Each structure stands twice: as structure tokens, then as C-alpha cells.
Amino acid sequence: MTEFAQAGRLFRIRTLQADADDHHGHILAGASFEAAAVAYLEARPVVAGGDGEIRVLVHDLDSGHEHCFRIDLQTGETARCGE
């Protein structure tokens, strides 16, 4: 079994900032959409926008479902985009 398969589902994660350098995203394994978003932020240097938040789009490679999260980089507070 591969390392990815042992860690959970595969997700493609990318930031939704205009100046982001990851238009194609990064593939990470995680147990959930939220876990994948956190793993992405822990693994990559990110810069918050003017509101102190970053928005990430998490795409499940198996199901095709996507979720958008906005994350406050100072407090760690996370919410779905649009909430």
C-alpha cells in the first residue's frame, strides 16, 4: 500500500488568491476536506490577504466534490467560504 493510500483520500488543494503561485494545486492525502486544508497550510508557506485570511479550495480526486474554506492565519478560525 502506498503512503498516500495509507493516509486517507487524495485531495488537490490550491489557494484562491490572485497572486497565488499554485494555480494547479498540490496533491495531499487526508482523512477529510478540513484535514487536507490544514495539512496544506502546514506544508506550504502562505501569506494572508489584507483581511488576515487565506482561502483554499479542496478538491476530492475520487469523488470530484469541492469545498472552499477561509482560514484566519492568526487565530486558526476556519469557516466555509460564503459563511
N, C-alpha and C positions, 0 to 999 in steps of 0.2 A: 504494500500500500504506500502511495506517495505521501510526502509530508503534507501537501495540500489536502489530500483526501482525509487524512487523519485529523486535520484541524477543523473540518466542517465544510460548509458550502463555499463556493468561489464567487467572489464579487469583484466588479470593476468599480473603482471609486475615482471620482475626479472633483476638483473644486469648480465652483461656478463663478469665479471672479474674472473680470475682464482681463486682468493682467496675469492670469494663471498660465503656467508653463506645462500643464499636463492635460492638454486637450483630449488625448487618447485615454487617459486614466491609468490606473495601476491595478493590477490583479492581486487580491489578497484573499486569504481564507478567513472565515469567521463563523461563529455559531448563529449570528443574526445580523440584520442590517445595521443595528446600532453598534454591535461589537466590531463589525468591519469598518465603520466610520471612525471609531475610536482608534483602532489599530492603524488606520491610515494616518491619522493626526499624530500618533506616537512615532511613526516611522519616517515621517517627512517634515522638513522644516516648512512651516506655513506662516503667512503674515495675514493678520486680520485686516478687514476693511476699516473704514472710518468709524464704523459703529462698534468696533471691537469684536465682530463676529466673522466667522467664515461659513460659507455654505458649501456643502458637499452633496453630490449625487451618488447614490449607491445603487448599483445595478446587479441583480442576481443573474449570474450567467446561465443557470439552468432553467429558471422559470421565466426570465425576461422582465420580472417585476422591478420597479424602481421606487426608491424613496429619497426624498430630499430632506436634509437636516441643516439647521442653522445652529452653530455652536459658538458660544461665548468663550473665547480663549482665556479670559481672565478668571471666570467663575466656573467654567465647565458645564454651565447650564446648556441643555440640549432640547430643542423642540423641532417639530416638523416645520418645513418651510410653509409660510402662509398662516401659521398659528400665531 
